[in-house]
Amino acid sequence: MDKDLQSQQEVRDLVRQAVASQARFAAASQKEVDAVCQAMVNAGLQASRKLAEMAVQETGMGRADDKMIKHELSTRVLWDSYRDMQTVGIIDYDRRRKVTTIAEPMGVIAAIIPTTNPTSTAMYKAILCVKARNAMVASPHPNAAKCTFEALRIMAEAAVDAGAPEGLISCLSMPSISAAGALMKHPDIALIFSTGGSAIVRAAHSSGKPAIGVGPGNVPAFIERSADVRQAVKDIIRGKSFDWGVVCSSEQAMIVDRAIERKVLDYLADEKIYWVRAAEREQLQRHMVYPDGRLNTAVVGRSPHKIAAEAGFEVPEATRVLMVAQEGVGPQHPLSREKLSPVLAYYTVNGAEEGIALSAKLVEYGGVGHTAAIHSRDEAVVQRFGERVRAFRILVNTPAPHGSVGYTTGLDPAMTLGSGTWGGAITGDNITPLHLINRKRISWALRPAEDGGSGEFHSKRGHYSRFDEAPQGKSKETPAQEVGPEELSPADASALAEAFSRQLEQS
């Protein structure tokens, strides 16, 4: 049997096993689910160094120390944020609207894992799927098959040891384009959870299945004149050099207000950057971007020293970022696009309005919906930036990759960042376990049907008027006080739901 046939047979076997395993795990309690997730988190943290080194060795991308930070984000930081999240049974009860929301798992998730973040994304998706009581079958990138498989083997073993059924988490051992296609189109796959290049995301969206896919980023970082300039420079270089630029939310352009440019240049002199000269810029552009606009994948996640050497010029081995002055945005300026490497475009502008306009233009050129960054202490400028730039993550005074994934900000911790309908995705959110559950609702009548719709139900939560009887004994003149799920214990909510069900059966 040839490799393609073997890989497609493996897809069928793993999905069949996942279906059976998920059906058993669907009956798990919240306590049981959380115990399995905790075991997976612990195992991922323990294997962090090994997996980081495997990923660098197999893919040639990034740095092991930085990958360990991503492992921490995709295990401990992730779990600290989501451990108390209710994903089993009643997850919301609105007493005033008389609506109970019940979480149901989706089923078997097809997870597409990228070569840029092959181990951290694998662990992140596995924990999210299990937290939502789903099974997961992963398709790794062929150039990262070994490290992704090992990361998910560790996750799966920890899950089983903690009480999960065999086959809940699995990974293709013989990945291929045909196998990924077969997995995405398998009739028992409930959702495709795709992270990767534009081609695989388009394939996910065109598979006929529900899909969560994300678009590319082209992140501007604007240093506005009110910024803490020293810290802004440090943050941008830290973000751009992190894991040698493979994170799609890393900075792609530094935009500097001329009023503070002298300070910026002084601080950049301390940051081990290399200013690419005019002749070298031509060499670099030819090496990095093909005439048709495609990025040369040989530069992705490589060090500045290696990229420069392959382009035909030399830089100090300790260089952290290649800085390239740019005059415009678009196909005639190849390095104004997403570069997935420690190569940073440099622009100057005159004032906040020019900086915001240029940031918006860069985002539109290959990164719409994704992420943008600003360094400023002027809240009014930040507000205008956020309103005018079409990105769903507007980051303020932080390295962009760290802020976008929720490591240094209050955003939901995630390794998959939605780009919304602007970027061809279903959501602009950071993807959490709540994106991987189905919600069903028990909804009680609030007015008799014979009223012909004369009763008015305001959209504001808990505000009723013109009902024959005021809800919960409140007077018609007094708006009912909102009561959220935090005022009702899970046990009380379950008892109420059972009472509702009994009354429905008797009616």
LODO-299564 format. One record per atom (N, C-alpha, C): x, y, z. Coordinates in pm, whole numbers, plus 32768, in hexadecimal, padded with zeros to 4 digits. Layout:
! residues N
XYZ;...
***
This chain:
! residues 507
80557F8A8000;800080008000;8059807D8000;803F80DE7FA2;809381547F9F;807381B08013;80C882168023;80BF826B8099;803A82B580A1;800882E6802F;7F89832F8031;7F1682D5805E;7F15825A802C;7EAB81FD8054;7EB681DA80E8;7F3281C88116;7F4781AB81A4;7F17821E81FC;7F38829781D3;7F13830B8225;7E7C831E8226;7E3A830381B7;7DA8831081B5;7D6682A28208;7DA1822C8208;7D6D81C2825E;7D8181E782F1;7DF28226830F;7E0A82528399;7DA182B983C3;7D7D83118367;7D1383738385;7C94832B83AE;7C6A82C9835F;7BEF8280837E;7BF882398405;7C6B81FC8420;7C7A81B4849E;7C7682128517;7CBE8282850D;7CC482DE857F;7C3E83228597;7BF88346852C;7B768385853D;7B128324857A;7B1482A6854B;7AB982428583;7AD382318619;7B50822A863F;7B73821C86CD;7B4A829A871A;7B5C831086DE;7B39838C8720;7AA383988738;7A54836A86D8;79C2836F86E7;7997831F8761;79CB82A6876E;79A7825187DF;79D8828C8863;7A5182C08861;7A8A82FA88DB;7A3C83758907;7A1A83CC88A7;79D1844688C9;794784288900;790783C088CA;7881839B88FB;78878375898F;78F2833589B8;790383128A45;7925838D8A99;797D83E18A64;79AA84568AB1;793D84C08ABE;78DC84BD8A66;786E851F8A6C;782285158AF0;782784A18B31;77E0848E8BB0;783384B88C29;78AD84EA8C13;790585108C82;78CE858A8CCB;78E4858E8D4C;78BE86038D9C;792586728D8A;790386E98DB9;796387578DB1;79E287368E00;79D186F88E73;7A4486D58EC4;7A9F86738E7B;7A6486118E39;7AB385AE8DEE;7AF985EE8D77;7AB386458D31;7AEE868B8CBF;7B6686DE8CEC;7B5487288D59;7BBE87808D87;7C3787328DBB;7C2086BD8DF4;7C8F866A8E21;7CE3863B8DAB;7CA186178D3D;7CE885ED8CC5;7D3986638C8D;7CFB86D88C85;7D41874E8C51;7DBA87718CA7;7DAB876A8D2A;7E1B878A8D83;7E8F872B8D6C;7E7186AC8D59;7EDB864A8D3E;7F23866A8CBB;7ED786938C55;7F1486B78BD5;7F6D87318BE3;7F3F87948C2F;7F8E880C8C47;801287E88C8A;800B87978CF2;8084876F8D3B;80E587258CE1;80B286CD8C8E;8108867F8C36;814886D98BCC;80FC87378B97;813487928B34;81A287E98B6D;818E881A8BE6;81F5886B8C26;8274881A8C40;826287A08C6C;82D5874C8C8A;8328872E8C0E;82E687238B9C;832B87018B1E;8352877D8ACE;834487F38B07;8355886E8ABB;83DC88798A77;844788648ABF;84CD88728A86;84E3880C8A15;84BF87908A2E;84D1872989C8;8486874B8948;840987758956;83B8879388E1;83EC880E8897;841C887188E2;845288EA88A3;84CC88C7884E;852388788884;859C8852883A;857A87FA87C2;851887A287D2;84ED87508760;84B687A786EF;8466880B8714;8429886186AF;849388AF8662;84F588E686A7;855F89318664;85B088D6860A;85D18860863B;8623880485ED;85DB87D4856F;855B87B7857D;85128780850A;84EE87EA84A3;84C6886084CF;849688C68472;8502892A844A;85698938849E;85CE899E8484;859E8A2A84A5;852C8A3784E4;84EF8AB98500;84F78ADB8595;850F8B5C85B0;84FF8B8F8636;856E8B6A8696;85518B848717;85B18B6F8783;856D8B2087F3;85B68AC1882A;857C8A68888E;854C8AB48909;85998B158939;85708B5E89B1;84ED8BA7899B;84DA8BE08924;845D8C268908;83E98BC488F7;84068B5188BE;839B8AEC88B1;836D8ABC893B;83C78ABC899B;839E8A968A22;833D8AFC8A5E;834E8B7B8A3D;82EE8BE08A6A;82668BC58A2B;82658B9F89AC;81E68B7D896A;81A98B0089A7;81FB8AA289D0;81C78A2C8A15;81868A518A9A;81C58AAF8AE1;818B8ADD8B5F;81038B1E8B45;80FC8B708ADC;807F8BB28AB8;80138B4D8A96;80388AE68A4B;7FD48A868A1A;7FB18A1A8A7F;7FEF8A1E8AF4;7FCE89BD8B5F;7FA98A088BE0;800C8A398C2A;7FF18A728CAE;7F9F8AF28CA7;7FCA8B528C54;7F808BD08C4A;7EF38BB88C17;7EE98B628BB4;7E668B3D8B7C;7E0C8B048BE9;7E428AA68C35;7DF18A618C98;7DCD8ABB8D0E;7E298B138D34;7E098B728D9F;7D8F8BC78D79;7D808BE38CF9;7D118C358CCB;7C8F8BE68CBE;7C998B668C97;7C218B1B8C73;7BF98AAF8CD7;7C488A9A8D41;7C2C8A298D9B;7BA18A338DDA;7B728AAC8DF7;7AEF8ABC8E37;7A7E8AD08DD4;7A9C8AC88D54;7A358AD98CED;79D88A618CED;79558A7A8CF3;78F28A0E8CF2;78DA89E38C62;78F489668C42;78E089338BBA;788A88B48BB9;7858888D8C2E;780488168C3B;7780883D8C7C;7714880E8C43;769188288C7E;766588B88C6D;762588EF8CD4;75F289788CCE;766789DA8CDA;76768A2F8C75;76E28A918C78;76AD8B1F8C87;76288B2F8C7E;75ED8BB38C93;75598BA28CB3;75288BF58D11;74998BF58D2D;746C8C858D42;74168CB48CE9;73E18D3B8CF0;73558D328D2C;73498D548DAC;72CB8D448DF4;725E8D9D8DBA;72818E178D94;721B8E748D63;71E68E4B8CDA;723D8E208C83;72118DF48BFE;71DF8D648BFF;71F88D1D8C6E;71D28C908C7B;72118C3D8C0C;72948C4E8BFC;72E08C038B98;73558BC08BDD;735D8B3B8BCE;73CB8AED8C03;74228ABF8B8E;74A68AD58B97;75028AAD8B2D;75518A338B5A;755189CD8B07;7594894E8B25;760189368ABE;767889138AED;76E988F98A93;76E5886A8A60;76FC885B89E0;770987D789A2;778A87D5894F;77D487678953;784C875F88FF;7827875C886B;788587838817;786D87818786;788186F6874D;78E486AC8781;78FF8627874C;799286148733;79B585EE86B9;7A4285D88694;7A7286528646;7ADE868D8675;7B1887048638;7B9286DC85E5;7B99870D856A;7C1186FE8517;7C6A8777852F;7CDF87618566;7D3A87CF8588;7DAE87D38527;7DBA884184DD;7E2A88538481;7E9688A184CB;7F0F886784D3;7F7B88A08525;7FE688DB84C8;8012895684E0;807489968486;8103896E84A5;815989828444;81E789678458;822B89D484A9;81F08A4C84AE;822E8ABC84F7;82248AAB858E;81B68A7485BE;81A38A5E864F;817189CF8663;81C0896C8642;818C88E48636;816D889F86B9;81B188C48725;819C888087A5;813F88D08800;815389548805;80FE89A7885B;806E89A88829;805A89B387A6;7FD289B28771;7F90892B8784;7FDE88C08777;7FA78839878B;7F748828881A;7FC48852887D;7F9A88448908;7F23889E8928;7F28891788F6;7EB98976890A;7E36893D88D6;7E38890A885C;7DBC88D68822;7D8C8859886B;7DE888068895;7DC0878D88DE;7D7A87B08961;7DB2880F89AB;7D7588358A2B;7CED88758A15;7CE188CC89B0;7C6089098992;7BF788A1896E;7C1D88428919;7BBD87DB88EF;7B8E87878965;7BE9875F89BB;7BC3870C8A2E;7B6F875C8A91;7B9287D88AA8;7B43882D8B03;7AB288358AD3;7A9E88318A4F;7A1788378A17;79DA87AD8A01;7A1D87438A31;79F086B78A24;79EB86868993;7A4386BB8940;7A50868B88B8;7AC5862B88AD;7AC585DE8843;7B3C8592881A;7B8585E487B0;7C0585C8879C;7C5386128739;7CAC85B486EA;7CA885C18665;7D06857D860D;7D5585EB85C7;7DD985EA85D9;7E2D865485A5;7E73862B8526;7E81868C84CC;7ED0867B8453;7F4686DB845B;7FBE86A98476;803187038481;8066872A83F8;80B4879583F4;80FB87B68379;8164874B8360;8175871D82E3;81D886B482C9;826586D782F7;8288875882F8;830E87808324;831B878B83BB;82AF876E8403;82B587718496;826E86F884D0;8268868C8484;8217861884AA;824785D6852B;82CA85C9853C;82FE858185B1;82E485CC8633;8302864E8634;82F1869886B3;825E86AA86D5;820986BD8671;817A86C9868D;8143864586C0;816A85D78680;813B855486AC;81668539873C;81E3855E875D;8214854587E5;81C8859B884A;81AE86198829;8163866F8884;80D9863588A2;80968602883B;800F85CD884E;80128541888A;807E84F78875;808C847688BB;8094848E8951;80E084F58979;80ED85178A06;806685448A3E;801E859689F3;7F9985C38A1E;7F39854D8A2D;7F3A84F489CB;7EDD848389CB;7EF884238A3E;7F7784068A57;7F9983AC8AC5;7F7183E88B4C;7F8984698B5E;7F6284AA8BDB;7ECB84A78BEC;7E8284BB8B7F;7DF084B98B86;7DBC84308BAF;7DF383C88B73;7DC683408B92;7DE8831D8C23;7E6083438C50;7E8783288CDA;7E29836D8D3D;7DED83DD8D13;7D9384288D6B;7D0183FD8D5C;7CE983968D09;7C6283618D00;7C1B83738C7D;7C5983B48C1C;7C1A83C58B98;7C2183428B4A;7BC283298AF2;7BC882AF8AA1;7C3682B78A37;7C6B82458A0F;7CCE823E89A5;7C9482788924;7CE982C188DB;7CBF82F48859;7C7E837C885C;7C7783BB88D3;7C38843E88DA;7C8F84A78893;7D12849B88A0;7D7084F4885D;7DCC849D8808;7DD684BD8787;7E2E8470872F;7E6684C986C3;7ECB8495867D;7F1384E38618;7F3D848885A6;7F2E84B7852C;7F5B846984B8;7FF3845884BF;802183DE84AB;80B183C484A9;80EB83CD841D;809383CD83B8;80BF83D8832D;8075844B82E9;809084C58311;8045853682D9;8064854F8247;8000857C81FF;800F859F8173;7F9C85FA814D;7FA5863780D9;7F38868D80AB;7EB8863C809A;7EC585C58061;7E4E8572804C;7E11854580D0;7E6785288133;7E3484FE81B7;7DEB857181FB;7E2485EA81F3;7DE1865E822F;7D5A867581ED;7D5586668169;7CD786758122;7C71860D814B;7C9F85908158;7C4585248181;7C11853B820F;7C68856D8267;7C3E858982F1;7BD485F782F4;7BED866382AB;7B9086D382AE;7B0886B08273;7B0686518214;7A88862F81D2;7A4685B0820B;7A8285768271;7A4A84FC82AB;79BF851A82E4;795C84C582CA;78D384E382F7;78C384EC838D;791C84B083DB;790F84B4846C;795A852984AD;7997857F845D;79D785F68494;796E866384A7;796886998520;790386FF853F;7934878C851F;79B687A58530;79EC882B851F;7A7E882084F6;7AA9887B849E;7B378886847B;7B7088FE84C4;7BDA88E68510;7C1D894B8560;7CA689608520;7CB089C384C8;7D2389CE846E;7D7B8A45848F;7DFC8A2A849C;7E608A9384AA;7ED08A738449;7EF58AD483F7;7F5E8ABB8395;7F5D8B238327;7F958AFF82B5;7F9B8B5B8245;7F148B718205;7F0E8BD281AB;7E918BF8816A;7E528B83811F;7EA58B2F80E1;7E708AC18090;7E238A5D80E5;7E5C8A378158;7E1889D381AB;7D9C8A0F81EC;7DA08A90820C;7D298AD18246;7CB98AD881DE;7CDC8AF88161;7C778AF980F6;7C3E8A6D80E2;7C948A0780E8;7C65897E80D9;7C0389598148;7C1F898681C2;7BC5896A8232;7B3D89AB821A;7B3F8A2781EF;7AC18A6F81DA;7A728A3A8164;7AB589F88105;7A7089C5808E;7A5189318098;7A6688F6810D;7A558865811D;79C4883A812B;796C889A8143;78E18879815D;78C3886281EF;792988708246;7919885F82D6;791E88E7831B;78E088F38391;78FA896B83E2;798F897583FF;79C589EE83FB;7A5689FE840A;7A778A7C8457;7ADF8A7084A9;7B1F8AE484E6;7BA88AEF84A5;7BBB8B578457;7C3B8B6C8414;7C658BFC8424;7CE58C17841A;7D168C9F842F;7D678CCC83B7;7D678D4E83A1;7DB28D888333;7E3C8DB58360;7E8C8DEA8302;7F138E1A8322;7F0F8E9D836D;7F808EC283A8;7F8E8F4283EA;7FF48F9983A2;7FE5901B83AE;804C9079837E;804C90ED83E0;808C90D58452;8077912784C9;80CE91A584C7;808F921C84C4;80DB929884D7;80EF92B4856B;815F92F2858D;8177931E8616;819B93B18611;813E94058637;814D9496862D;817F94CE86B2;81F4951186AF;822595588726;81FA95E9871A;8194960C8766;815C96938765;81AD96EB87C4;81AD976E87AC;820B97C887F2;81FA97CB8889;818997A288BF;817897A28951;81AB97228993;81DE96C68944;820496428978;827E964A89D4;828C95E38A26;830A95C98A6C;8365958D8A01;83B995DF89C4;840095B7894A;845F95438964;84AB954A89D1;850994DD89EF;84BF945889FB;845194578A46;840793DA8A59;83C793AD89D7;8395940A8987;835693E78908;83BA93A188AC;843293D888A3;8499939B884E;84BB93108880;84CD93028903;84EC927E893B;847C921A891D;84009246892F;838F91EB8919;838691BE8887;839A921A882B;838E91F6879E;83FD91978773;847691B1879D;84E491578779;84D390D087BE;84A690D2883A;848C9054887F;842090048835;83B59046880D;834A900187C7;83768FCD8740;83C0902086F4;83E78FF9866D;844C8F87866F;84A58F8586D1;850B8F1C86D6;84DA8E9F871C;84658EA4875B;84328E3187A6;841E8DBA8749;845C8D4B876A;84568CD0871B;84728CEC8687;84C98D4C8671;84F28D7785E9;847A8D958590;84148DD585CB;83A98E10857C;83408DB38544;83378D368574;82D88CDA8536;82478CEF8564;82338D3A85D1;81AA8D538600;81678DB585A0;80EF8D948571;80AD8DE6850C;80858E6F8540;80888E8285C3;80688F0585FC;80E58F538624;815B8F2885F7;81D38F748615;81D88FF285BE;8222905685EC;822B90D585A7;826890C5851C;822C910684B8;826191038430;8297918B8404;826F91F58449;829E927B8427;82A492D284A4;8310931D84B2;831C9383851A;8300940A84D9;829D94508511;827794D484DD;8299953B8548;82EA95A08524;832095FD8586;82F6968C8564;82BF96D285C6;82A2976085B9;832797AB85B2;83389802854D;83B89849853B;83DE989C85B5;837C98C48602;839999168678;83EE98CC86DF;83EB984886DC;843897FA873E;849C979D86FA;84B297B08677;85089752862E;8595974E8665;85CC97C1868D;865597C286BF;866297668739;8600976C8793;860197138808;85F6968187DE;859D96678781;858B95DD8752;860E95A6871B;865295F486C7;86CF95C5868C;873A95AF86F7;873E9606875A;879F95F487C7;878695728812;87079556882F;86E994DB887A;86FA945E8823;86DD946A87A2;86F393F88748;878693D18742;87DF94318755;886E94158751;889893B387BE;884693A78827;8866934B8896;882692C28886;87DF92AB8818;878B9234880C;87BD91C987AB;883791D08780;8873916A8728;8822915686A8;87FC91C8866B;87BB91C085EA;882291DC857E;880091BB8502;885891DA8490;88069228842A;883692A38409;87F492F283A4;881E92C1831A;87C1928D82CE;87DE9258824A;87F492CB81E9;886792CA81A3;888893348145;8837932580C4;8839938E8072;87E693907FF9;8804931A7F9D;888493007F81;88A792917F28;8880920B7F67;889491FF7FEA;887091848031;87D991708032;879191DF8036;86FE91D48036;86CD918E7FB7;870991AE7F45;86E2916D7EC9;86FF90D77ECF;877390B47F06;879590277F17;87338FE17F73;871390247FE1;86B98FEA8044;862E8FD5800A;85FB903A7FC3;8576902E7F87;85708FBC7F24;85D58FAE7ED0;85D68F417E6D;85D98EB97EB0;86218EB17F20;862A8E317F66;85AA8E0F7FB0;856A8E747FEA;84F88E598042;84738E4B7FF9;845E8E977F90;83DA8E9D7F50;83E98E7F7EBB;839E8E1B7E8D;83A18DF87DFF;835C8E647DAC;83788E697D28;83398ECF7CD1;82A08ECE7CD6;82648E597CF2;81D18E547CF8;819B8E7D7D81;81F28EA87DDC;81C78ED97E5E;81C98E717ECC;81E48DF27EAB;81E88D8A7F12;82678D967F65;82598D757FE6;82CC8D788041;831E8CFA802E;83A18D088029;83FC8C968025;83FA8C5480AF;83C48BDC80B8;83B58B9C813B;843C8B7A817B;84A88B81812D;852D8B638164;85598BCD81C8;85168C4181CB;853D8CA9822C;84EA8CA482AB;847E8C5982AB;84208C5B831C;84648C23839A;84668C758402;849C8C4A8482;85328C388486;857A8C6D8422;860C8C638422;86498CDC8466;86C58CCF8490;870A8D3C84D4;87308DA88470;87428E25849F;876E8E908444;87F28E6F83FF;884C8E338448;88CF8E118410;88C08DB0839A;886B8D4C83AA;88598CEB8340;880F8D2782C8;87A98D7682E2;875D8DB48274;87B98E0E8223;88088E608266;88638EBB821F;88C98E6E81CD;89028E058208;89678DB781C1;892D8D7A8142;88B38D45814B;88758D0880D6;884D8D71806E;88378DEC809C;88178E59803E;88938E927FFC;89098E788038;89858EA27FF7;89D28F0E803F;89B48F2A80BE;8A038F8B8109;8A138F5A8198;8A6F8F9681E0;8A918F688266;8A628FCA82D1;8A348F938342;8A128FE383B7;8A4D8F9E8430;8A618FE7849E;8A958FA68518;8A3A8F338545;8A758ECA8577;8A288E54859D;89C78E71860E;89E68ED58660;898F8EF686D2;89188F4E86AA;890A8F71862C;889D8FC985FF;88158F8D8621;87BE8FE28657;87378FB3867C;86CF8FD18611;86DF904385CC;867B906D8568;86C290B184F4;86969093847A;86C090DC8403;865B914C83EC;868891C983F3;8630923D83E4;863E92738357;85CC92848311;85CE92AC8285;857693278272;85B29398824D;856494118234;850993FC81BB;848D942D81C7;8429941E815D;83E894A58141;83BD94B580C4;837C9532809F;82E99520807D;82BA94A5806C;823094928044;81FC940A806F;818093EF8046;813B9373806A;80FF93377FEC;810F92B37FDB;80D192717F69;8134921B7F1C;810891E27EAC;815C91857E60;81E191C07E32;81E692437E1C;826492827DF2;82C692917E66;829A92707EDC;82EE92787F54;82E491F07F9B;832C918A7F68;831790FF7F96;832490EB802B;8378913B806C;838B912580FC;832791708152;82BE91A78113;825191E18161;81E791798185;81FC90FD815E;819E90928179;81C5904581F8;81748FDE821A;81988F848288;82148F368261;82748F2A82BD;82F48EEE829B;83178E7182EE;82D38E5A835E;82E78DE383B2;837A8DC883CF;83C48E3183E6;84548E2983FE;847F8EA98445;84F98EAE847C;85268F2684C4;85548F958467;85008FB78407;8518902483A9;84AA908B83BD;84CE910783DB;846D916D8405;847691E683A8;84069209836B;83FE9283831B;83FE92FC8377;8438936B8348;844393E58398;840A945A834A;83AC94A48387;836C95188349;8372958E83AA;837396068373;8360967E83C4;82E496C98393;82A1970B83F1;8227975683D1;822B97DB841C;81D7983683F3;81CE98B78434;814C98C18482;814F98958500;80DB98A28557;80829828855D;8024982D85BA;7FCF97BA85D7;7F7697948562;7F3F97F8851C;7EE297D884B0;7F28978C8440;7FA197B4841D;7FEB976B83B7;800E96DE83E8;803296D38468;8053964F849F;7FDD95F1849E;7F68962384C1;7EEF95D184C0;7ECD95A88432;7ED6960883D5;7EB595EA8349;7F139580830F;7F94958B832C;7FF3952982F8;7FDD94A1833A;7FBF94A083BA;7FA2942283FE;7F2A93DD83BE;7EC2942A83A3;7E4B93F28364;7E6B93BA82DA;7EBF93FF828F;7EE493D28209;7F33934F820F;7F8F9344826C;7FDD92C9827B;7F84925382A0;7F26926A82FC;7ECB91FE8323;7E7891D082AB;7E4B922E825A;7DFC920981E5;7E4D91B98180;7ED191D0817D;7F269189811F;7F549103815B;7EFA90A4815E;7F1F901D8185;7F0C8FFA8217;7ECA904F8266;7EB8902A82F2;7E36905C832C;7DD4907882D6;7D5890B48305;7D1290578368;7CE2909283D4;7C9A9045843A;7CF1900B84A6;7D7490098493;7DC88FC184F2;7DF09016856A;7E61905B8565;7E9B909C85D9;7EE2911D85B1;7EDF91808609;7F2D91FB85F8;7F5B922A8681;7FCC92718685;8004929D8705;802293328703;801193718776;803493FE8786;80789410880D;80DE9466880F;81239489888B;8107951C88A3;80BB9539890C;808A95C18925;805995CC89B4;805F964689E8;802296638A6A;7FAC96C38A5B;7F8596DD89DE;7F17973889C1;7E9A96E489A2;7E3D96DF8A00;7DC8968989F0;7D7296B28978;7D6E97328958;7D20975E88E5;7D5B972A8863;7DDF972B8859;7E2296F587E2;7E0A965F87D8;7E18961A8846;7DFF958A8847;7D71956B881A;7D1395BA884A;7C8795A68824;7C7595B7878E;7CB096218753;7CA3963786C2;7CE695C68675;7D58959A86A5;7D9E952A8666;7D4494AE8665;7D08948F86D8;7CB2941A86E3;7C379423868B;7C02949A867B;7B8994AB862A;7BA694A18595;7C1C94CC8569;7C3794D784DA;7C849462849E;7CCC941784EF;7D1A93A784BA;7CC4932984C0;7CB792E5844F;7C5D92718448;7CA491F18476;7CBD91EB84F7;7CF791758536;7CA5915885B3;7C9790D885D5;7C4590B18647;7C9490AD86C9;7D1790B986C2;7D6A90C6873A;7DBB9147872B;7D9991AA877B;7DE492278780;7E3692258800;7EB8921987F4;7F0F92068866;7F549288888A;7F5B92A6890C;7F919325893A;8005930B899A;807B933D8973;80F2933C89CA;811B92AE89F3;812592568992;814F91CB89AC;818E9191892E;81EA9132893C;821590E888C4;819B90A58885;818E90AF8803;8113908087C2;80FA8FEA87D1;815D8F9287BB;813D8F0487CA;81158EDE8858;81548F1988BA;81338EFB8945;80AA8F32896B;80898FA9893A;80098FE5895B;7F958FA38914;7FA88F7E8897;7F3A8F478847;7F098EC2887C;7F638E7188B3;7F3D8DEC88E3;7F148DEC8975;7F0E8E6289B3;7EE18E6A8A3D;7F4D8E518AA4;7FCC8E558A7D;80398E3E8ADC;80558EBA8B30;804C8F328AF0;80688FAF8B38;7FEC90098B41;7F7C8FDD8B10;7F02902D8B0F;7E8F8FDD8B4B;7E1C901B8B53;7DA58FD88B86;7D578F8D8B1D;7D8C8F818AA4;7D488F328A3D;7D478E9F8A62;7CE78E548A2C;7CE08DC68A48;7D5E8D808A15;7DA28D2F8A69;7E178CE68A3A;7DF38C8989C6;7E3F8C91895A;7E1E8C4288E3;7E938C3E8884;7E9E8BD0883A;7EFF8BC487CE;7EBC8BCE8745;7E398BDE8743;7DF08BF486C6;7DA28C7586D6;7DBF8CD6867F;7D8A8D5E868B;7D328D7B8613;7CB08D89862C;7C538DA085BF;7C678E27857C;7C508E2C84F9;7C5B8EAA84AF;7BD48EDC847F;7B688E9E84AE;7AE18ECF8492;7ABE8ECA83FE;7A498EFD83DE;7A1C8EFB8352;7A748F5182F9;7AB58FB88333;7B12900782E2;7B828FB182AB;7BAF8F5082FB;7C1C8EF982D3;7BED8E7082A2;7B6B8E628288;7B378DE48253;7B1F8D7A82BB;7B138DA0833B;7AFE8D4083A7;7A748D5683E5;7A478CF48432;79C28CFD846F;79C28D5584EB;7A358D6B8528;7A3C8DBA85A4;7ABE8E0785A9;7ABC8E7785F0;7B368EC3860B;7B6C8EA88696;7B348E4886DC;7B5B8E298765;7BDE8DDB876B;7C1E8DDF87E0;7C808D798804;7C2F8CFB8826;7C548C8A87EC;7BFF8C1387F6;7C118BD0887F;7B9F8BBA88C3;7B9B8B808949;7B478B008947;7B3E8AB889B8;7AE98A4189BB;7A578A5F8997;7A288AD789B5;799C8AF88998;797E8AFF8903;79E78B0D88B0;79D28B08881F;79C18A7887EE;79DB8A168845;79D78989881C;7964893E885D;79018985888F;788A894488C6;780E89718879;77A9891B887A;77248942884D;76D4896E88C7;768089D088B3;762A8A008921;759989E18900;755689998957;74C689888946;747F89D089B7;740789FD899C;73C38A5489FB;73368A238A19;73158A248A9A;728C8A0E8AC7;724F8A988ADB;71E48AB58A91;71AA8B3A8A94;71158B328AB2;70EA8B768B1E;705F8B738B4B;700F8BE78B11;6F8D8BD08B01;6F358C3A8AD1;6F348CAE8B33;6F358D268AFD;6F2F8D9F8B4E;6EAA8DE98B3D;6E608DCA8AD4;6DDC8E078AC1;6D888DA78A6F;6D058DAD8A7A;6CAE8D538A2D;6CB08D768998;6CA78D108944;6CAD8D2588B4;6C398D788882;6BC28D6F88C7;6B4C8DB78895;6B598E4E88A1;6BC28E7F88E5;6BD88F0F88EA;6BFB8F488861;6C1E8EF08804;6C3E8F1E877D;6CB98F758778;6D158F6087D5;6D918FAC87D4;6D8490358812;6D1090528858;6D0090D78891;6D5A90EE8909;6D82907F894B;6DE0909089B9;6E6890B98982;6EAA911189C8;6F2A91458999;6F98911289F4;6FFF90D489B8;707190A18A04;70ED90EF89D8;711B91438A30;718D91968A0B;720A914189FE;7265916F89A8;72E191248994;733E912C8A0C;732E91928A5F;738191998AD7;736291268B34;73C990E58B61;73B7906A8BAF;736490848C2C;72F6903A8C3A;72A690428CB3;724390B48CB6;722F90FF8C49;71D591728C4A;7155914E8C00;70E691498C49;706691218C10;700391958C1C;6FA2919A8BBE;6F3391F88BCE;6EBA91C28B83;6E4391F18BA9;6DC491D08B68;6DA3913A8B6E;6DCB90F88BD9;6DA1906E8BEF;6D28906D8C4B;6CD790048C3D;6C658FF78C97;6C938FEC8D27;6D048FA38D3B;6D388F948DC2;6DCC8FB78DC1;6DF790048E23;6E8590248E2C;6ED28FA78E55;6F488F8D8E1D;6F948F148E3E;6FCB8F168ECC;6FD18EA08F06;70118E8C8F88;6FD98EE98FF4;6F588F0E8FE7;6F198F5D904F;6F3F8FEF9050;6F86901F8FE9;6FAB90AB8FE5;6F3690FD8FAF;6F2D917A8FD7;6EC491D18FA1;6EE391F38F11;6E7D92118EC2;6E9292318E35;6EE192B28E24;6EDB93088E88;6F1E93898E7A;6FB4937F8E99;6FDE93148EDC;706993088F06;70B392A48EAF;711B92D08E64;716792718E13;71A292048E6A;719791898E3A;71CD911A8E88;726591228E8D;729C91028F00;732C91048F10;7368908B8ECA;73D290A58E81;741690368E3A;744E8FD38E9F;74378F538E80;74708EE98ED3;74BE8E8E8E77;753F8E888E88;75938E378E31;75B08DB08E70;75F78D5D8E27;76138CD78E59;766A8CD78ED5;76B18D478EEE;77058D498F65;76B48D4C8FE5;76308D698FDD;75DD8D6E9054;75948CEA906C;75B38C88901D;756E8C089028;75D68B9A9024;75D78B439087;76398AD89088;76168A73901C;767B8A278FEB;765E89BF8F89;75F5895A8FB9;75F98939903A;759888D9906E;750B89119067;74FD8991908E;747989D09087;744A89DB8FF7;74A689FE8F9F;74818A0B8F12;745489848ED9;749B89198EFE;747488948ECE;73EA886F8F02;73D088908F82;734D88708FBB;72DF88BD8F73;72F8893A8F55;7295898A8F0C;727C89508E82;72E989288E3E;72D988EF8DB8;7286886F8DBC;729F881C8E22;725087A18E2F;71BE87C08E4A;71A688278E9D;711C884F8EB9;70D888818E3A;712188CE8DEA;70EB88FD8D6B;70C488868D13;711F88248D0A;710787B08CB5;708C87638CE3;707E87508D68;700987078D9C;6F8887508D7B;6F8C87D58D89;6F1388228D6D;6EEF88198CD9;6F5488188C84;6F3A880B8BF3;6EFA87848BD4;6F2C871B8C16;6EF486978BFD;6E62868C8C2B;6E4086D78C95;6DB886D08CCA;6D5787278C7F;6D8987868C32;6D3087E58BED;6CFA87AB8B6C;
***
